[in-house]
């Protein structure tokens, strides 16, 4: 029993370390992520909690560079059209999109898309919980990851749903690039912890 307890302590310590050490990575080597490792990451992803045990998550894995580059071009065109049509696009986002050498996926050779197979009140949250599991597991395996929110609108078009085998009633929720990082970026500061209230039973 003591041995199991000690193993749990070590496991908890490793999880906390991974949470604090994980970074969003935007620079990768040319090394291709092994298919067996990707499958292990996906298995870790679906261990995340989900509301009512509905298990809505499904996945798309893209390791085809020409497809990723085509999708990146469509993302850029989509946002440029949005801006031309007067839709609100953040200045910072537009600056990134309009770069001559814009690459939505930072030349990563693997994109994993967490999808919701159906829509209910908590399915988006369930998919994001799975995404966090996936990214922490990737970090534990020496891989870097980054959420690419720019890709969501393009992935949910009829063209890309059809191209990637995503059913029409499903939704792409969390696109995540993976790869071997070229380095470890410094930590980014966080705002101070905000707690609106903390109600505890008063001890007499």
DADA-V566848 format. One record per residue. N is the residue number from 1. OMEGA is omega in whole degrees, 0 to 359 (NA if undefined). NEAR is the number of other ideal C-beta (glycine too) atoms within 12 Angstrom. D_LAST is the distance of its C-alpha to the last C-alpha in Angstrom with 2 decimals. Layout:
N;OMEGA;NEAR;D_LAST  N;OMEGA;NEAR;D_LAST
This chain:
1;180;7;36.20  2;180;8;35.39  3;178;9;38.37  4;180;10;37.19  5;181;11;33.72  6;178;12;35.47  7;179;13;37.76  8;178;14;34.86  9;180;14;33.36  10;180;14;36.80  11;179;15;37.27  12;178;14;34.00  13;180;15;35.03  14;179;18;38.41  15;179;21;37.01  16;178;14;34.88  17;181;15;37.98  18;180;25;40.10  19;183;19;37.80  20;184;15;37.93  21;183;22;41.61  22;177;31;43.13  23;169;24;45.31  24;186;25;47.48  25;180;33;50.98  26;177;23;54.10  27;189;22;56.73  28;171;29;57.97  29;179;21;60.70  30;182;14;63.43  31;181;19;62.07  32;179;20;61.61  33;183;34;58.39  34;183;20;59.27  35;180;15;59.15  36;178;11;57.39  37;177;27;54.62  38;180;31;54.25  39;177;19;53.91  40;178;21;51.13  41;179;35;49.30  42;176;32;49.72  43;176;18;48.33  44;181;30;45.26  45;185;39;45.00  46;172;27;44.85  47;180;19;41.93  48;177;28;39.72  49;177;20;37.42  50;184;27;39.02  51;177;20;37.93  52;181;13;38.84  53;182;11;40.69  54;177;19;43.66  55;186;23;44.89  56;193;32;46.92  57;168;40;47.97  58;189;30;51.58  59;169;36;53.21  60;177;37;56.35  61;179;32;57.55  62;175;36;60.27  63;181;24;62.05  64;186;18;65.26  65;178;20;65.85  66;178;13;68.38  67;180;24;65.99  68;180;38;63.16  69;177;22;65.54  70;178;22;66.73  71;178;36;63.19  72;178;35;62.43  73;179;22;65.49  74;177;27;64.41  75;180;34;60.95  76;180;31;62.61  77;180;23;65.02  78;183;29;62.29  79;177;32;60.28  80;177;22;63.44  81;177;18;64.47  82;180;21;61.08  83;180;20;61.51  84;181;13;65.09  85;176;11;64.00  86;178;8;61.59  87;185;15;58.40  88;175;11;55.51  89;181;23;55.52  90;182;15;53.37  91;181;11;55.52  92;179;11;54.18  93;181;24;54.78  94;178;20;58.26  95;179;13;59.12  96;183;25;58.27  97;186;31;60.20  98;175;18;63.27  99;182;17;63.74  100;184;8;67.21  101;179;13;65.95  102;173;24;62.85  103;185;29;61.65  104;187;38;58.66  105;174;41;57.92  106;178;33;58.62  107;172;24;61.37  108;181;41;58.98  109;178;30;60.92  110;173;43;58.16  111;174;44;56.32  112;179;49;53.85  113;174;45;52.93  114;183;45;49.90  115;172;39;50.92  116;183;37;49.33  117;179;27;51.60  118;183;22;50.43  119;168;19;48.26  120;192;19;45.03  121;189;14;41.81  122;186;22;40.37  123;177;29;43.51  124;179;25;43.73  125;178;24;40.19  126;181;35;41.09  127;179;42;44.17  128;174;29;42.32  129;177;29;39.86  130;179;38;42.98  131;179;39;44.49  132;176;28;41.58  133;182;35;41.87  134;183;43;45.59  135;177;36;45.29  136;177;30;42.79  137;178;34;45.04  138;178;39;48.03  139;180;31;46.44  140;180;24;45.75  141;177;26;49.46  142;179;23;50.64  143;173;37;51.47  144;180;34;50.69  145;176;43;49.80  146;174;36;49.45  147;179;33;48.78  148;182;36;51.86  149;178;25;50.73  150;190;34;54.23  151;190;40;55.59  152;183;29;53.66  153;181;29;56.01  154;181;36;59.16  155;182;41;57.90  156;173;28;57.29  157;179;23;60.84  158;181;13;63.31  159;187;18;65.36  160;173;34;62.69  161;179;22;61.10  162;183;14;64.56  163;186;22;65.33  164;177;31;62.19  165;177;18;62.05  166;180;29;58.91  167;183;19;59.16  168;180;17;59.30  169;177;16;56.14  170;181;28;54.21  171;170;32;52.80  172;185;39;52.68  173;189;37;49.13  174;175;39;48.63  175;185;44;51.71  176;174;49;51.02  177;180;43;53.61  178;174;47;53.64  179;176;36;55.65  180;184;26;55.96  181;176;29;54.69  182;179;17;57.08  183;181;13;54.24  184;181;16;50.52  185;177;16;49.55  186;179;9;47.01  187;179;12;43.45  188;182;10;42.82  189;177;6;40.01  190;174;8;37.22  191;177;6;35.41  192;179;6;31.97  193;177;7;29.17  194;175;8;28.06  195;181;8;24.70  196;178;6;24.53  197;178;6;20.87  198;185;8;18.00  199;180;7;15.30  200;179;7;12.36  201;179;6;9.47  202;178;5;6.43  203;180;4;3.80  204;NA;3;0.00
